[in-house]
Amino acid sequence: MGKRQSFTAEFKHESALLILEQHYTVKDACRAMGVGETAMRRWVKQLQAERNGHTPMGARAITPDQQTIQDLQKQIRKLEREKDILKKASALLMLDNYH
């Protein structure tokens, strides 16, 4: 089995735009971009979802707006973890001050 190819978000976005905005057929877009139909159909579906405001779960967003949302969600999760750590550390320090 060959090595799985990796594509940038920009490449996926541009590929899906061929179908959604330039009215290529899936086969023609696949031929033009050198990718398989399954991947192309997945990217088109993802782009349509992102345009409707749905951030993909488990996949990297392909539109800049949804990429920003994913980055901000990741930053929020990190800050929440740090806040929890600080709460626990603060509670331990308070306990130490009472003993």
C-alpha positions as CSV (number, residue, x, y, z in Angstrom):
1,M,0.0,0.0,0.0
2,G,1.4,3.4,-0.9
3,K,2.0,6.4,1.4
4,R,-1.1,8.5,2.1
5,Q,-0.9,11.9,0.5
6,S,-1.4,15.0,2.6
7,F,-2.9,18.2,1.2
8,T,-2.9,21.7,2.7
9,A,-6.2,23.4,3.7
10,E,-5.7,25.9,1.0
11,F,-5.4,23.1,-1.7
12,K,-8.6,21.5,-0.4
13,H,-10.4,24.8,-0.4
14,E,-9.3,25.7,-3.9
15,S,-10.2,22.2,-5.2
16,A,-13.7,22.4,-3.7
17,L,-14.2,25.9,-5.2
18,L,-13.7,24.4,-8.7
19,I,-16.9,22.5,-8.2
20,L,-18.9,25.0,-6.1
21,E,-18.0,28.2,-7.9
22,Q,-16.5,27.3,-11.3
23,H,-19.0,24.6,-12.0
24,Y,-16.5,21.8,-12.8
25,T,-17.8,18.3,-12.6
26,V,-16.3,16.2,-9.9
27,K,-14.4,14.1,-12.5
28,D,-13.0,17.2,-14.2
29,A,-11.9,18.8,-10.9
30,C,-10.3,15.6,-9.8
31,R,-8.4,15.4,-13.1
32,A,-7.3,19.0,-12.9
33,M,-6.1,18.7,-9.3
34,G,-4.8,15.1,-9.4
35,V,-6.9,13.8,-6.6
36,G,-9.4,11.0,-6.1
37,E,-13.2,11.4,-6.2
38,T,-13.7,10.4,-2.6
39,A,-11.4,13.1,-1.3
40,M,-12.9,15.7,-3.6
41,R,-16.4,14.9,-2.6
42,R,-15.4,15.1,1.1
43,W,-13.8,18.5,0.6
44,V,-16.8,19.9,-1.2
45,K,-19.1,18.6,1.6
46,Q,-16.8,20.1,4.2
47,L,-16.6,23.5,2.4
48,Q,-20.4,23.6,2.1
49,A,-20.7,22.8,5.9
50,E,-18.1,25.4,6.8
51,R,-19.9,28.0,4.7
52,N,-23.0,27.2,6.8
53,G,-21.0,27.9,10.0
54,H,-20.3,24.3,11.0
55,T,-16.8,23.8,12.2
56,P,-15.6,20.3,11.3
57,M,-14.9,17.9,14.2
58,G,-11.7,16.0,14.0
59,A,-10.6,17.6,10.7
60,R,-8.7,20.8,10.0
61,A,-11.0,23.5,8.6
62,I,-10.4,24.6,5.0
63,T,-11.9,28.1,5.1
64,P,-9.9,30.9,6.9
65,D,-12.9,31.8,9.1
66,Q,-13.4,28.3,10.3
67,Q,-9.6,27.9,10.8
68,T,-9.7,30.9,13.0
69,I,-12.7,29.5,15.0
70,Q,-10.8,26.2,15.5
71,D,-7.7,28.0,16.6
72,L,-9.7,30.1,19.1
73,Q,-11.5,27.0,20.4
74,K,-8.1,25.3,20.9
75,Q,-6.8,28.4,22.8
76,I,-10.0,28.4,25.0
77,R,-9.5,24.8,25.9
78,K,-5.8,25.5,26.8
79,L,-6.8,28.5,29.0
80,E,-9.5,26.4,30.7
81,R,-6.9,23.7,31.5
82,E,-4.5,26.3,32.9
83,K,-7.3,27.9,34.9
84,D,-8.1,24.5,36.5
85,I,-4.5,24.0,37.3
86,L,-4.2,27.4,39.0
87,K,-7.4,26.7,41.0
88,K,-6.0,23.5,42.3
89,A,-2.6,25.1,43.1
90,S,-4.4,27.9,44.9
91,A,-6.4,25.5,47.0
92,L,-3.3,23.6,47.9
93,L,-1.5,26.8,48.9
94,M,-4.4,27.8,51.1
95,L,-4.4,24.4,52.8
96,D,-0.7,24.8,53.5
97,N,-1.3,28.3,55.0
98,Y,-3.7,26.8,57.5
99,H,-1.3,24.1,58.7
